Amino acid sequence: MINKLTERLSRAVESLRGRGRITEENIATTLREVRMALLEADVALPVVKAFIARVQAAALGSEVLSGLNPGQAFIGILHSELVSVLGERSQGLPLNVQPPLVVLLAGLQGAGKTTTAAKLASWLIQTHRKRVLLVSTDVRRPAAILQLERLAGQVGADFFRLPDGAAPVAIAQAALEQAKRGVYDALIVDTAGRLHVDAELMEEARAIDMAVAAQQRLFVVDAMSGQDALNSAKAFGASLALTGIVLSKADGDARGGAALSVREVTGAPILFLGTGEKTGALEPFNPERMAHRILGMGDVLALVQGVQQQLDTAEAERLARKVSSGKGFDFNDLRSQLEQMKKLGGMESMLDKLPAQLARKAVNLKQADQEVKRQIAMIDSMTVAERRWPDLIDGSRRRRIARGAGVQVQDVNRLQKQFMDMQRMMKQMKGGKLGRMLAGLKGSLPGMPGQG
């Protein structure tokens, strides 16, 4: 959501490169660039003014210490002030309450409330082993109710509904009674949205809140939205005593700077980021990691955590044992490695979390992901024997594989060459080197098996 903002800020910092000291003169141009970058990203003007003033006060006259050049020192100041604007690190939802914890979700139509409700349920179930009941009060959109019911089944939560015709407040009250009778740990109430703020919407949200006495009232906002996000944040903040913010669709590619000012406008902390379409794509908000990404430093920690969660360690150990025992690396092994890359979200997802200067040097991301799919299709077009004994593949077999995968013969040639390069590398790993490399990797990543 912050790619364009990152690009502008990176250019601004470049203007300080080679200077020996930060002064009022050489920082003026940089601050103008930062101001324009923030405004173009839809950060609210009062927030921009306050932010620039704090950065200027912190930067002027700063000495370049520990070998840092002014650009690096300025990045440090920007990072510190961005963290301040973004707020505290979130631990998620406070769970030390008398059950059921009642969570009310509010926001405009299309902000992602329904999927966020399911993601919150998944987070409570998977992370904290809670029993969760979901309910929708969006009686004007039956499709939204059906969507939440379907998502509840996917994440392992229960779903409550009354017969058609029930009023939103009555639905919420009945759901709360069911949550108490069923000894649920949490009740998540998905409210109706509108395409714009109106008095009827605000009144309905207030009435539901009073009926269920929600402990958590979360404002769900599309991280890619512009000034509309700020206007709706003000309206919901005035009507409900908001306890937190959920930034949905934070993985999108748009200006997204409104996210930087929603906290300032509402006074509520950012609690969660929605980072994808899957029901598990929700994470507690970390301002330092967000500031890192905004400044083009990447989010390597998130990449490492994604690898830890998705990597099939049993498959990696199988490959290590196979190579160490002297058995050849074959196309079945290559296919397994390609599938693991797909599990991690592909090249685009991985490189999005790398520092900007590294990501900029990367190949065309969409083209790279398409190439992975083509390679898997070519391997799938091989016979069982060809996968196990790649030396069998001659000219006529290459033509048959190309036809089966819908590619050109030269694509198969290129796959064979890449495979041979990997095969040579694997041969160099014989004698336990690959096993030792994996053991060292597991020992260096927090939470991986092998740590004491």
N, C-alpha and C positions, 0 to 999 in steps of 0.2 A: 504493500500500500504506500510505501514511502520511497520508491525508486527514484522518482523525479526530484523530490526534495533532497535525497542523498546526492544526486548528481550536481545540483546547484551548490550545495554546501561544500562539496569537494572542490568545485571550481573556485569558490570563494577563498578557501584555505590555501589553494595553490598560489594565490597572489602574495602570500606572506613568505613563500619559500625563498631562502637565501638571505633573509634579513637577520641581523644580529640581535635585534631588540624590538619588542613591541612598543610602538609609539603612537601618539594620537594621529600623526600624519599617515603612517602606513596601515593603520587599522581602519581608517575612515572608509576606504573603498571596500574593504572586506565586510565591514558591518552593513554597508548599503546592500551588498550582494546577499548577505544573510537575511536582511529584512525583506528583500524582494522574494527570496526563496520561500520564506515562511508565508508571506502574503499570497503568493501564487499557489501555495499548497493549502489555502483556505484556513490558515490559522487566524483566529479572531484578532482584530487590530489592537485592542487593549492588551491582549496577551503578548503580541509581538512587541509593542512599545516597552512593556515591563521587562520582557526577556532581553531585548537589546540593551536596555539601560543597565541591567545586572551584568551582562557580558562585558560591556564597555568598562564598567567600574572595576571588574575583576581583572581585565586584561591590561589596562593602561599602565605602562611602566613596569610590567612584569619582566623580571630577568629571565633569560634563557638558562635554565639550570640543568645539570646532569647531561649535558651534551644535546639537549633538545633544541631544535630550531624553532623559530617563532610559529611556523605552521603547526608543529607538533604541540607546542605549548598552548596555542589557541584551540586546537582540537580538545585538549584536556579541559579547558575552561568551558567550551561549548557543551562537552559531555556532562560536566558537573551541573551546569544550569538546566540542561534538558532533563536530567534526572530529577532536579528540583521541581520543574514544571509538571512532570509526569506523576510525581507523588511517590507514596511508599510502595514497597514490595508487598504483593498480596499473598496471603496464605490460603486464599479461597474463601469459603464461607465459614463463619464461626459456628461450630457444631456443639458447643457446650451449653445447650439450651434444653428446656423441657420438651421432649418430642410431642407432636411432630413439629419440626422446623418448617415454617410456612414461608415460601419464597414466591413473591409476586413479580411477574415480568411485565414491563410496560414499554411502549415504543410505537413508532409509526409502522404502518403496513409495509412489508417488504424489508424491514430492518433485520429480520432473521430471528424473531422471537420464538417461533415454533421449533425450529431446529436447535436454538439455544436451550430451550426447555429440555429437549431430549439429551443434549450434550451435558447439561448440568446433572441430569439424572444419571447418565453414564459415569460422570466424574464421581458422584456420591457413591454409586454402586461399586465401581472398579477400585477407587482409591480408598474409600472408607467403609466398604461393606455395609452400606445402609439400605434399608427397604424404602423404596420411593413410590409415591402415588402421583400420577400426572393427571391434570384436568385442563380442559380448554373451555373458556367462557366466550369464545368468538362465535356467537350464534348466527351472525350475519353471513359467515363463510363456512358452510358445512364441510367444505373441502379441507379447511384448516383443522377441523376436529378430527376428520378421518386421517389426515397426515400425522397428527400427533399420536393418535391411537396406533398407527402402524409403526411409528418410530419407538413408541413405548415398548412394543413387542421386541423390537430389534435390540434394545439396550437392557432388557430384563426388568423393566419397571412395570407396575400395574397402571391401568388407565380407568378413570371414572367418568361415567356419563349418565345423564338423565334422559328421559324420552324427549323427542323433539318438541319444542314449544316452551321449554323451561326458560326462565329469565336468567341472565348472567349471574346476578347476586345469589339467586336460589341455587344455581349449580355450584357456585363456590362454597356456599354454606353446607350443602349436602356433601360435597367432597371432603370438607374439613371434618364433618362428623364421621364419615367413612374412614378417614385417616386415623382418627382417634380410636374408633372401634377395632380397626384392623391392626393397631399397634405399629403404624408406619413411623419411620424415623423422619421422613420429610414429605411435604406436600408442595408440589410446584404448580402454580396457577398461571396459565398462559392467557393473557387478556387480549381483547380485540385491538386492532390497529386501524388507522385511517391513512389515507394518502396525505392528509394535512391535519394540523391541530384544530380541533373545534371544541366547543363547550360541552357537547354531549359526550364526547370521548373522555374528557377530563372528569366529568361527573361520574361516569360509569366506573372509571378506574378508582376514584376515591371511594365509591360505594362498596366495591368489591374489597378494597383494602380494609375498610371499617368492618365488613362482615366477617373477614377471616383473621383480623388482627395480625397481619403479616409481620414477621420479625425482619425479613429482608425484602426490600423493594428495589429491584434492579432495573435500571434504564438500559435497554438494548439499543445500540446505535450502530448503523452501518459505518465501518471505519473508512469506507471510500466516499461517503457522502460529503457534501460541501457545507455551505453556510446554513442549509436547511437543518443540518444536524444540530447546529448551535441554537437555532430558533426553537426546535422541538425540545432540546435539552432544557432551555429556559422554561418552557411551558410545563413540562413534566416535573421539573424541579420545583416550580411554584405550587403545583397541585399535590404532589406527593412528597413525603419526607424521604427522599431517595437515600438508600444506604450504600449503593454501589453502581458501577457502570460495567457493562459487558460490551466490548468492541467486537462486533461480528465482522466476518469477511476480511479479516486483517491480512489475509494472504493475497488479496487482489492487487492489481497494478493500477493505481489511480493516485490523485494528488494526496488525499488522505490526511492532510494536515489538520483537519478539524478535530481529529482524535487528540491532538496536543492541547486543545483548548476546552474540550468538553468537561474535563475535571474542574477547570477553573470556573466555568460557567455554572455548574451544578453544585460545586463544593463537595461532591461525593467522590470517593476513591475509585480508580479503575481496578476491578477485581479479576476479570478474565479476558482473554483474547480468544476469539474463534479463528482458527488457523486453517480451516479446510472444510470440505463438505461432509466428511465422515463423522459419525457420532462421537468418535473419540478425539476429534480435533478441537479440543478446548484446553487451555492451559492457564494457570494462575498468572497474573500480570507481573512481569519483572521489569521495572523502569530502566535498570542499568542495561539489560540486554536490548531493550527497545532503543535506548539512546545509542548503543553501539551500532545497531542496524541503520538508524537514521544518519549517522555520521560515516557510514560506509566501512565500519569496522567488522561488519558481519555478525553472525550469531553462531559461532562455532560450537558453543556449548549445546545449543538446540540440535545442531547437526550430530554431535556425539551422542546425545540422548536418543535421537531418532535411530541412529545406528544400533545402539544398545537394545532398543525395544524391538526393532524389526529384524536384526541380524539373526540368522539361524545358526547358532553356535555349534549345534550338533553336526550340521552340514559342513561347516568350516573345519571341524575336527576330523570328520570323515575324509575330507579332501587331504588334510595334513597327513593322516595315517597312510592314505593311499599313495601319495607322492613319496613319503618317507620310506615306504616299503619297496620302492623301485617300480611300482606299477605306473603305466603311462597316463598322462592327462589326456582325456578324450573329449569329444563333443558333448557328451552327457554332462561332464563337469563344467564345461563352458556355459551350457544352457542354464545350469543351476546358478552360476555366478550372475548371468544376465537377469534372471528372475529376481535375485536378491536386490539388484540395482533398481528394478521396477518397484519392489516393495518399499524402497526408501523414497519413492516419489519421482524417480528419474533424475536426470542430470540437472534439469531446471530447478527442481526443488532443492537439490543439494547445493548447487552453486549459488542459489539465492541467499544462502546462509554464510557464504564465504565473504571475507573482506572485499570491498569494491575493486581494489586494484588487482586482486587475483581473479575475480569473476569477470572483469573486463577483458582479460586475456583468454577467456574460455572460447571454445568453438561455438558455433551457432547451436543454441540449446535445443530448440525444437527439432532441428535436423539431427542432433545427436540422439534424442529420444526416439525419433523415427527409425534411426539406424539400429538401435537396440531391438525394436520390434521386428525389423526386417531380418536381423540375424537369428532371432528366435524362430521366425517362420522358415528360414532356410534349414536350420537344424531339424525342425519338425518334418521337413520334406525328405530327410535322409532315412534310410533304412536302419534297423536296429544294428546291423553289422557295420554300416558306414559310421555310425556314431561311435561304436566301440573301437573300430579299426580305421581311423581316418585315411590311412595310406591306400585303402581300397578305392578312394574317390579319384577317378580318371576323367578324361574329357567328356565321354558320353554320360557318365554319372553326373557331372557338373551341369550338363545341359538339362538332364531330367530334374535335378534339384531346383534349378532356376525356374523351370516351367511350373513345378509344384508350388513354389513360393511366390510366383508372380514377379520375379525380378530378372535382371540381366545376368548372363553368364559371368561378366566381369565382377558383379557383386559377390558371386560365389567364390571367385578367385581371390577377391579382397578378404573375404571371411577366412578362407584357408590360410592366407598369409598371416593374418592377425592371430589365427589359432596356432600356427607354427611358432610365431614369436612367443606366445604365452607358454607353449609346450617347452621351448628351450629354457625359458625362465624357470618353469617348474622343475626341470631336470637339475638346475643349479641348486634347487632347494632340497635335494635328496640328502639323506643322512641326518634327518631331524631338524634341519634349519628352519623349515616352515613351521614345524611344531613349536620350536623355541620362539619364533617370531610371534605366533598367535598367543603363546603363553605370556610373552612380554606385553603384548597389546592388552590382554585381559587384565594384567596386573596394573596397567596404567590408566584404565578407564574406570571411574567411580561406578560401583554397582555391578560390574561385570563379575562372573564367576572367577574364582582364583584369588580374590582379595581376602585378606584376613580381617 
